[in-house]
């Protein structure tokens, strides 16, 4: 028999989830068990537990999922060059299905019949949570107070004040979502698409540093394993690149994004490590994969990014695409050197034992092994149909012109 008097809430400690505790208690008459999943958000988790209990949670559970997030979510995204609409490195999108899975695990263990989250009805997170939760346990009832009551942020702030729920100064300005792979900044004046986000909105970016810097990233089978010649665990490597790229102003993504629910939104992200590592990975792939592999993989990467973005992490297609992507990564080993300065990022060198770039073929200098005389016949055959099509089109135009002239003469 399920425990119908209790609900498990995905709890971040922010405004939305904090007011959710009180709404679940007062409106739904439920005892609340809060679950905080650590995906590298650098929060004070002891404070979050204290806050949850102060608001009235009967139990709080902290789960350190950083390793799992890095290896089971970020790694596949690096291999897939995970960028939604070519820009957003999916930081929040990747963490949501993991958080949802952990909440379902707790709900199953606690024997409750309902789970809850603090998502609004406007964003993508509601889809990521709901679909993952339903895929893993369709019997659980999902309660989303903010969405269900059609609440706006100012109404939540007023309610929090009335209920003596403490709100951080940052939450009053922006809605921040942070994990190991990036940081999303929403709300406030950033909602004006023509407003430049102030420097204070960013955490990693140094706007004052004019000096150039370099970072070298080494990959093994598509996975970053070393930075600047130092091998390190993936979490440490991500943080190392984050600090170094951020120090040179690299990593701001500011674009107009198409949400799943049909809304266009102005999104601002800060993801120095993700932007840098994916840029390096894409470049290394260009060196070791054939043009046919690259062309097809671009379509696969795009589809993979869409699935991750739109809450379909549990869809069998993502699993299928992962198998193809993994097959392409066998040769994606080597080093990529990037130059960073005042927000710009470019690859300046790369090497791999699986490189398809052969200097003796590509060089224009003496010692080239490429037989240029072979090219003449190739060029003739390559353009054959285009040349014939142009000739036929020219004939058709001439004959059409003649007919027009004859008609004109008859008049």
C-alpha positions as CSV (number, residue, x, y, z in Angstrom):
1,X,0.0,0.0,0.0
2,X,1.5,3.4,-1.0
3,X,2.1,6.2,1.4
4,X,-0.6,8.6,0.1
5,X,0.0,11.3,2.8
6,X,3.5,12.0,1.5
7,X,5.1,13.6,-1.5
8,X,8.7,13.6,-2.7
9,X,9.8,17.1,-4.0
10,X,12.8,17.8,-6.3
11,X,14.2,20.6,-4.2
12,X,16.9,23.1,-5.3
13,X,16.6,25.6,-2.4
14,X,15.5,28.4,-4.7
15,X,12.3,30.4,-4.8
16,X,10.1,28.1,-6.9
17,X,10.8,24.9,-4.9
18,X,10.8,26.7,-1.6
19,X,7.3,28.0,-2.1
20,X,6.3,24.5,-3.4
21,X,7.0,23.0,0.1
22,X,4.4,25.3,1.6
23,X,1.9,24.9,-1.2
24,X,2.1,21.1,-1.0
25,X,1.5,21.3,2.8
26,X,-1.3,23.8,2.7
27,X,-3.2,23.1,-0.5
28,X,-2.5,19.4,-0.9
29,X,-2.3,18.5,2.8
30,X,0.8,16.4,2.2
31,X,4.0,15.8,4.2
32,X,7.0,16.8,2.1
33,X,10.2,14.8,1.6
34,X,12.7,17.1,-0.1
35,X,15.5,15.7,-2.4
36,X,18.5,17.7,-3.5
37,X,20.6,16.2,-6.3
38,X,24.1,17.6,-6.6
39,X,25.1,17.9,-10.2
40,X,28.0,20.3,-9.4
41,X,25.9,23.4,-8.5
42,X,28.4,24.6,-5.8
43,X,25.6,25.2,-3.3
44,X,25.8,25.0,0.5
45,X,23.9,21.8,0.8
46,X,23.8,21.9,4.6
47,X,22.1,25.3,4.3
48,X,19.6,23.9,1.8
49,X,18.7,21.1,4.2
50,X,18.3,23.6,7.0
51,X,16.0,25.7,4.8
52,X,13.9,22.8,3.7
53,X,13.3,21.7,7.3
54,X,12.7,25.3,8.4
55,X,9.9,25.6,5.8
56,X,8.5,22.3,7.0
57,X,9.9,19.3,5.2
58,X,9.6,16.2,7.3
59,X,12.8,14.7,5.8
60,X,15.6,15.8,3.5
61,X,17.7,13.7,1.3
62,X,21.0,14.8,-0.4
63,X,22.4,12.8,-3.3
64,X,25.9,13.5,-4.7
65,X,25.4,12.6,-8.4
66,X,28.4,14.6,-9.8
67,X,30.3,11.5,-11.1
68,X,27.2,10.0,-12.6
69,X,26.3,13.3,-14.3
70,X,29.8,13.7,-15.7
71,X,30.1,10.2,-17.1
72,X,26.6,9.2,-18.1
73,X,25.2,12.6,-19.3
74,X,28.1,15.0,-20.0
75,X,30.3,12.5,-21.8
76,X,27.6,11.4,-24.3
77,X,26.9,15.1,-24.9
78,X,30.6,15.8,-25.7
79,X,30.7,12.9,-28.1
80,X,27.5,14.2,-29.8
81,X,28.8,17.8,-29.8
82,X,25.6,18.5,-27.9
83,X,24.6,22.1,-28.9
84,X,20.9,22.9,-29.2
85,X,20.3,25.1,-32.3
86,X,24.1,25.1,-32.7
87,X,24.5,27.3,-29.6
88,X,23.3,26.0,-26.2
89,X,25.5,23.3,-24.6
90,X,22.5,21.7,-22.9
91,X,23.7,22.2,-19.3
92,X,20.4,22.4,-17.5
93,X,18.8,20.1,-20.1
94,X,21.2,17.3,-19.2
95,X,20.8,17.5,-15.5
96,X,17.0,17.4,-15.4
97,X,16.6,13.7,-16.4
98,X,19.2,12.7,-13.8
99,X,17.4,14.7,-11.1
100,X,14.1,13.2,-12.2
101,X,15.5,9.7,-12.0
102,X,16.9,10.2,-8.5
103,X,13.5,11.6,-7.3
104,X,11.7,8.5,-8.7
105,X,14.2,6.3,-6.9
106,X,13.5,8.0,-3.6
107,X,9.8,7.9,-4.2
108,X,9.9,4.1,-4.9
109,X,12.0,3.6,-1.8
110,X,9.8,5.7,0.4
111,X,6.6,4.1,-0.9
112,X,4.9,7.4,-1.8
113,X,2.3,7.8,-4.5
114,X,3.1,11.4,-5.6
115,X,6.2,13.4,-6.6
116,X,6.5,17.1,-7.2
117,X,8.7,19.7,-8.9
118,X,8.8,23.5,-9.1
119,X,8.6,24.0,-12.8
120,X,6.5,26.6,-14.5
121,X,4.2,25.8,-17.5
122,X,6.2,28.0,-19.8
123,X,9.6,26.3,-19.8
124,X,11.2,23.1,-21.0
125,X,12.0,21.7,-17.5
126,X,8.4,20.6,-16.9
127,X,8.7,18.4,-20.0
128,X,12.1,17.0,-19.0
129,X,10.8,16.2,-15.5
130,X,7.4,14.8,-16.4
131,X,8.4,12.7,-19.3
132,X,11.4,11.1,-17.4
133,X,9.3,10.5,-14.3
134,X,6.5,8.9,-16.2
135,X,8.9,6.8,-18.3
136,X,10.5,5.5,-15.1
137,X,7.3,5.0,-13.0
138,X,4.0,5.9,-14.7
139,X,2.0,5.1,-11.5
140,X,3.3,8.2,-9.6
141,X,1.1,11.3,-9.6
142,X,3.1,14.4,-10.6
143,X,2.2,17.7,-8.8
144,X,3.6,21.0,-10.1
145,X,2.2,23.8,-7.9
146,X,3.7,26.7,-9.9
147,X,2.3,25.3,-13.2
148,X,-1.0,24.0,-11.7
149,X,-1.8,27.4,-10.1
150,X,-0.5,29.5,-13.1
151,X,1.8,31.5,-10.7
152,X,4.1,34.3,-11.8
153,X,7.4,35.2,-10.1
154,X,6.1,38.3,-8.4
155,X,3.2,36.3,-6.9
156,X,5.6,33.7,-5.6
157,X,7.8,36.5,-4.1
158,X,4.8,37.9,-2.3
159,X,3.7,34.5,-1.0
160,X,7.3,33.8,0.2
161,X,7.3,37.1,2.1
162,X,3.9,36.3,3.7
163,X,5.0,32.9,4.7
164,X,8.4,34.0,6.0
165,X,10.3,32.0,3.4
166,X,13.8,33.5,3.0
167,X,14.8,34.5,-0.5
168,X,18.4,35.2,-1.6
169,X,19.3,38.6,-3.0
170,X,20.4,36.9,-6.3
171,X,17.0,35.3,-6.6
172,X,15.4,38.7,-6.5
173,X,17.3,39.8,-9.6
174,X,17.7,36.6,-11.6
175,X,16.7,32.9,-11.8
176,X,20.0,31.0,-11.9
177,X,20.5,27.3,-12.7
178,X,24.0,26.0,-12.3
179,X,25.7,22.6,-12.7
180,X,29.1,21.2,-13.7
181,X,28.5,21.8,-17.4
182,X,27.2,25.4,-17.3
183,X,25.1,28.2,-15.8
184,X,21.8,29.6,-17.0
185,X,20.7,33.1,-16.2
186,X,17.1,34.1,-16.6
187,X,14.6,36.7,-15.5
188,X,14.8,40.4,-14.6
189,X,16.1,42.8,-17.2
190,X,17.6,39.9,-19.3
191,X,14.1,39.2,-20.6
192,X,14.4,42.3,-22.7
193,X,16.0,40.9,-25.9
194,X,17.8,44.1,-26.6
195,X,19.3,44.5,-23.2
196,X,23.0,43.6,-22.7
197,X,23.4,41.4,-19.6
198,X,25.5,43.3,-17.0
199,X,28.9,41.9,-15.9
200,X,27.4,41.1,-12.5
201,X,25.1,38.5,-14.1
202,X,28.2,36.3,-14.7
203,X,30.2,34.2,-12.3
204,X,33.2,32.8,-14.3
205,X,33.9,35.4,-17.0
206,X,36.7,37.9,-16.5
207,X,35.9,41.0,-18.6
208,X,39.1,42.8,-17.7
209,X,41.7,40.4,-18.9
210,X,43.1,41.4,-22.3
211,X,45.9,38.9,-22.5
212,X,45.9,35.8,-24.8
213,X,46.1,32.4,-23.3
214,X,46.2,28.8,-24.6
215,X,44.7,25.5,-23.5
216,X,45.4,22.1,-24.9
217,X,42.8,19.3,-24.5
218,X,43.6,15.7,-25.0
219,X,40.9,13.2,-26.0
220,X,40.7,9.4,-25.9
221,X,37.9,7.9,-27.9
222,X,36.0,11.2,-27.8
223,X,36.4,11.7,-24.1
224,X,38.6,14.5,-22.7
225,X,41.2,13.0,-20.4
226,X,43.9,15.7,-20.0
227,X,44.3,19.4,-20.1
228,X,47.7,21.2,-20.7
229,X,49.5,17.9,-20.5
230,X,48.0,16.9,-17.1
231,X,45.7,13.9,-16.8
232,X,42.9,14.4,-14.4
233,X,39.4,13.0,-13.5
234,X,36.7,14.4,-15.8
235,X,35.1,16.6,-13.1
236,X,38.4,18.2,-12.3
237,X,39.2,18.7,-16.0
238,X,35.9,20.4,-16.6
239,X,36.5,22.8,-13.7
240,X,40.1,23.4,-14.9
241,X,39.0,24.4,-18.4
242,X,36.0,26.3,-17.0
243,X,38.4,28.5,-14.9
244,X,41.0,28.9,-17.6
245,X,38.6,29.7,-20.5
246,X,36.4,31.9,-18.2
247,X,39.5,33.9,-17.2
248,X,39.9,34.9,-20.9
249,X,36.2,35.8,-21.3
250,X,35.2,32.7,-23.2
251,X,31.9,31.0,-22.7
252,X,29.0,33.4,-22.9
253,X,26.1,32.2,-25.1
254,X,23.4,34.8,-25.7
255,X,20.8,33.8,-28.2
256,X,17.1,33.5,-29.1
257,X,16.0,30.0,-28.4
258,X,12.9,28.0,-29.5
259,X,11.4,26.3,-26.5
260,X,9.5,23.1,-26.9
261,X,6.2,24.8,-25.9
262,X,6.4,27.1,-28.8
263,X,7.7,30.2,-27.1
264,X,10.8,32.1,-28.4
265,X,12.9,33.1,-25.5
266,X,16.1,35.1,-25.0
267,X,18.5,32.8,-23.2
268,X,21.8,33.7,-21.6
269,X,24.3,31.0,-20.6
270,X,27.7,30.9,-19.1
271,X,29.6,27.7,-20.0
272,X,33.3,28.2,-20.6
273,X,34.3,24.5,-20.3
274,X,31.4,23.2,-22.4
275,X,32.0,25.8,-25.2
276,X,35.8,25.1,-25.3
277,X,35.7,21.3,-25.0
278,X,33.0,20.9,-27.7
279,X,34.9,23.3,-30.0
280,X,38.0,21.1,-29.6
281,X,36.1,17.9,-30.0
282,X,34.4,19.0,-33.2
283,X,37.8,20.0,-34.6
284,X,39.4,16.7,-33.8
285,X,36.5,14.8,-35.4
286,X,37.2,16.8,-38.6
287,X,40.8,15.5,-38.6
288,X,40.0,11.8,-38.1
289,X,36.6,11.2,-39.6
290,X,35.8,11.0,-43.4
291,X,33.6,13.7,-44.9
292,X,30.8,11.1,-45.2
293,X,31.0,10.3,-41.5
294,X,31.0,14.0,-40.6
295,X,28.1,14.8,-42.8
296,X,25.9,12.0,-41.4
297,X,27.1,12.6,-37.8
298,X,26.1,16.3,-38.0
299,X,22.5,15.1,-38.6
300,X,22.7,12.6,-35.8
301,X,24.3,15.2,-33.4
302,X,21.5,17.6,-34.2
303,X,18.8,15.0,-33.5
304,X,20.6,13.9,-30.3
305,X,20.7,17.5,-29.1
306,X,17.0,18.0,-29.8
307,X,16.1,14.8,-27.8
308,X,18.2,15.9,-24.8
309,X,16.8,19.5,-25.0
310,X,13.2,18.5,-25.4
311,X,12.9,16.1,-22.5
312,X,13.1,12.9,-24.5
313,X,16.2,11.5,-22.7
314,X,14.4,8.2,-22.1
315,X,13.3,7.8,-25.7
316,X,14.8,4.6,-27.3
317,X,16.0,6.8,-30.2
318,X,18.6,8.5,-28.0
319,X,20.0,5.1,-27.1
320,X,20.1,4.1,-30.8
321,X,21.9,7.3,-31.7
322,X,24.4,6.8,-28.8
323,X,25.4,3.5,-30.4
324,X,26.2,5.1,-33.8
325,X,28.0,8.0,-32.1
326,X,30.1,5.6,-30.0
327,X,31.1,3.8,-33.1
328,X,32.4,7.0,-34.7
329,X,34.4,7.9,-31.6
330,X,36.9,4.9,-31.8
331,X,39.4,7.1,-33.7
332,X,38.6,10.4,-32.0
333,X,41.9,10.5,-30.0
334,X,44.5,13.2,-30.1
335,X,45.3,16.7,-28.8
336,X,43.7,20.1,-29.7
337,X,45.3,23.4,-28.9
338,X,43.0,26.5,-28.6
339,X,43.8,30.2,-28.3
340,X,41.6,32.4,-26.1
341,X,41.5,36.2,-25.9
342,X,38.8,38.6,-24.8
343,X,36.0,36.2,-25.4
344,X,37.3,34.8,-28.7
345,X,38.1,31.1,-29.0
346,X,39.8,29.4,-31.9
347,X,41.7,26.2,-32.6
348,X,45.3,26.8,-33.5
349,X,46.7,23.3,-33.6
350,X,45.7,19.6,-33.6
351,X,47.4,16.2,-33.8
352,X,46.2,12.6,-33.9
353,X,47.7,9.2,-34.8
354,X,44.4,8.6,-36.6
355,X,44.7,11.8,-38.7
356,X,43.4,11.6,-42.3
357,X,45.2,14.9,-43.0
358,X,48.5,13.9,-44.7
359,X,50.9,16.7,-45.3
360,X,52.7,15.0,-48.2
361,X,49.3,14.9,-50.1
362,X,48.2,18.4,-49.1
363,X,51.4,20.3,-49.5
364,X,52.1,22.7,-52.4
365,X,55.8,22.4,-51.8
366,X,58.3,20.0,-53.3
367,X,58.0,16.4,-52.1
368,X,54.2,16.3,-52.7
369,X,53.1,12.7,-53.5
370,X,49.8,13.9,-55.2
371,X,49.8,13.2,-58.9
372,X,48.2,16.3,-60.4
373,X,47.7,14.8,-63.8
374,X,45.0,12.5,-62.4
375,X,42.9,15.5,-61.6
376,X,42.1,16.5,-65.2
377,X,39.9,13.4,-65.9
378,X,38.3,13.6,-62.5
379,X,37.3,17.3,-62.9
380,X,35.8,16.4,-66.3
381,X,33.7,13.6,-64.9
382,X,32.8,15.5,-61.7
383,X,31.2,18.4,-63.5
384,X,29.8,16.4,-66.5
385,X,26.1,16.6,-65.6
386,X,26.3,20.3,-64.6
387,X,28.0,21.2,-67.9
388,X,25.4,19.2,-69.9
389,X,22.5,20.7,-67.9
390,X,23.8,24.3,-68.6
391,X,24.1,23.5,-72.3
392,X,20.6,22.0,-72.5
393,X,19.2,25.0,-70.6
394,X,20.9,27.4,-73.0
395,X,19.4,25.6,-76.0
396,X,16.0,25.7,-74.4
397,X,16.3,29.4,-73.8
398,X,17.4,30.1,-77.4
399,X,14.5,28.0,-78.9
400,X,12.0,29.8,-76.6
401,X,13.3,33.2,-77.7
402,X,13.0,32.2,-81.4
403,X,9.3,31.1,-80.9
404,X,8.6,34.5,-79.2
405,X,10.1,36.4,-82.1
406,X,8.1,34.3,-84.6
407,X,4.9,35.1,-82.7
408,X,5.8,38.8,-82.7
409,X,6.5,38.8,-86.4
410,X,3.1,37.2,-87.2
411,X,1.3,40.1,-85.5
